[in-house]
Amino acid sequence: MPRFLVIARYQAQGARAVMAAGGSARRSAFEHAVLDLEGRLESFDFALGDADVYAIVELPDSAAAAALSLTITGGGIASVRTVALLTPEEVDRAARLHPDYPAGPR
């Protein structure tokens, strides 16, 4: 199953929710959404800095990843950025592919 890195920044309402219910409750809510999309939560960590949460999830496809992002962002508690992750073997395969693409004008 494809893996995605989900990076979230809490809005004020989201930060208040973490403070009120705790970090474990937010992780549980996130995991519930991932499971509802037939995915699996691999890791969920809070962070200090530009983002508040870094999570790695397995999801069936990009549509499921987009649904997760849209649902969380639409709820108004956080803004989300989702990054598709590649395994070393996928990068090996990509390195063997050579699409025709001209470097300059034709």
C-alpha positions in Angstrom: 0.0 0.0 0.0 1.4 3.5 -0.8 2.8 5.5 2.1 2.3 9.2 2.8 3.8 11.7 5.1 1.1 13.9 6.6 2.3 17.2 8.0 -0.2 19.3 10.0 -0.2 22.7 11.5 -2.8 23.4 14.1 -5.0 26.4 13.8 -6.0 28.1 17.1 -9.1 25.8 17.4 -6.9 22.7 16.9 -4.4 23.8 19.5 -7.2 24.3 22.0 -8.5 20.8 21.2 -5.0 19.3 21.9 -4.8 21.2 25.2 -8.3 20.2 26.2 -8.3 16.5 25.2 -4.6 15.7 25.1 -2.2 14.4 22.4 -3.4 10.8 22.7 -6.9 11.8 21.9 -5.8 13.7 18.7 -3.8 10.7 17.6 -6.8 8.4 18.2 -9.0 10.7 16.1 -6.5 10.8 13.3 -6.0 7.0 13.4 -9.8 6.5 13.3 -9.9 8.6 10.1 -7.1 6.6 8.5 -8.7 3.3 9.4 -12.0 4.6 8.0 -10.2 5.0 4.7 -8.9 1.4 5.0 -5.4 2.6 5.8 -3.0 2.1 8.6 -1.2 4.6 10.9 2.5 3.8 11.0 3.6 6.7 13.2 2.2 9.9 14.7 4.5 12.4 16.4 4.0 15.9 17.7 6.8 18.3 16.9 8.2 21.8 17.8 8.8 24.1 14.9 7.1 24.8 11.6 4.6 21.9 11.9 2.8 20.5 14.9 2.3 16.9 13.7 4.2 14.5 11.4 2.4 11.2 10.7 3.2 8.4 8.3 0.2 6.5 7.0 -0.4 3.7 4.5 -3.5 4.4 2.4 -5.0 2.6 -0.6 -4.3 5.4 -3.1 -3.8 9.1 -3.7 -7.6 9.7 -3.6 -7.7 8.4 0.0 -4.8 10.6 0.9 -6.6 13.6 -0.6 -9.7 12.7 1.2 -7.8 12.6 4.5 -6.2 16.0 3.9 -9.5 17.6 2.7 -11.4 16.3 5.7 -8.9 17.5 8.3 -8.4 20.9 6.6 -12.1 21.3 6.0 -12.7 20.8 9.7 -10.9 24.0 10.4 -8.6 22.6 13.1 -5.4 22.2 11.0 -3.9 22.9 7.7 -2.4 19.7 6.1 0.3 19.0 3.6 0.6 15.4 2.3 3.7 14.0 0.7 3.9 10.7 -1.3 6.7 8.6 0.0 8.8 6.3 -2.2 10.7 3.2 -1.1 14.3 2.8 -2.2 13.1 0.1 -4.7 10.7 2.5 -6.2 13.5 5.0 -6.7 15.6 2.2 -8.3 12.8 1.5 -10.7 12.4 5.2 -11.5 16.1 5.5 -12.2 15.7 2.7 -14.9 12.9 4.6 -16.7 13.9 7.0 -19.4 11.0 9.0 -20.8 11.6 11.0 -23.9 11.9 14.6 -22.8 13.8 17.2 -24.8 16.2 19.3 -22.8 15.7 22.4 -24.9 13.5 23.7 -27.7 12.8 21.4 -30.6 
